[in-house]
Amino acid sequence: MKSIQSIRRGERLTILILILFFLGMAALVVKVVLESSFYMSYSNNVTLGKVYDRDGTVLFDPDASTETYDDDYFLDVGNMIGDDSGQMTNTLVSENLESLQNYSLIFGASAVGEAGIYATLDHDANQTVYQAFGSKNGTAIAYNYQTGEILICVSKPSVNILDGYTNVDTLEEGSLICKAFYETTPGSTQKIATTAAALETWGYDALMEKTYDCTGSYTTVYDQEIICHDASGHGTQNVIQAFENSCNPFFAQLVQDLPLDRIIETYENMGIAVNQDEADRIEIDGIRSFTASVQLSDLSDFDTMWNCMGQSEALASPCQMMIWESTIVNETGVVTMPYLIESVENVTGRTTYTAETTYGDAVFSAETASDLKEIMLQNGADQYSSIPYTVGVKSGTAQVDNGASENSLLVGFCDDADLPIAFCVVIEDRVSGEVSTSEIVAAMLGALAEN
């Protein structure tokens, strides 16, 4: 009897071991299937496919050389698309190597085809915008505010990947990053957010009834002086006039009259980190974008007022500034989320990913969005007739390097169903008489309209 019981115990133990073995094998197979592409993408035994723009033009070719491409062919997308050299991170290629590897679990590393990423960018338009900067550095980013497709993403100085990094030690600072996704001082473009806070607090009619005087400066209750760029002053203004004039004394007085908690609430709803609080990180197909931030404490104090006008500690990325425009032009208060990858094909030619339009949370009410749109369109009509399209815009002059230089910014949208573009342009160290942000926007919209 004991031997029979021992045999049965042995049988049960054997069955248990077999079950655990097959479960382990199943888990291993699943792990190999799911992760083999990731590990193989970093293997020297696997070649990479290409990245294409929306029209099928090559944006990344692992075998690129001056024998197959013009010398400056990749310059406009050098630090945005990147390559597989390891010299750059936070680029489309570096963050999506797995999707580019020519490897199949069935066919192995001997490629039966070529993997491909199809980006939303328009290479021709990108090159036009890059050239429009002339000798100036900066960045420009634009997307379709209805679908979320990023069409333009230029950052100067850039890196020419055809040089093979032989001159990496002599590259200008900033060449290896795409500035559209990194922090910059927003300047008076921040007044869009501050105007939104005022609209959320009082509504359009009550805000329009408020007027403030500008004599060229405004002295706070702490005897701190807010200077206007017009030394002679703008006189008595309402919010539309002050928005067009980008009048600092007007906005200083507006901020002083607003409840601090309402400004903070509006800013936080927009995804701005207030007083070092955390805000949701923006990630676009693996590329990380800086999160906007400000410091607010006492609305009668210079520094808080200055933050509300995009100076002092205020920071934002051009990408996030562009995204906010979708909430306004669509008159919904809801963000259209951007994306850079339209689709992905694996080595067998099968489409493994196709993008879809997605939306973020509401950042303010639809009514506020509609009112902001009218204010920005009025500014575009009155101040930016040189742009041959119907645009809503806000300019900004940002003091950087401790006031040693100034950047020029222009954010806005094209209010045209056939050209639904939101944008942000930054020109670094701009000097009067050189290329302007409005000229770059005009070139950008012209190039996109052509295509």
Disulfide bonds with the S-S distance in Angstrom:
none
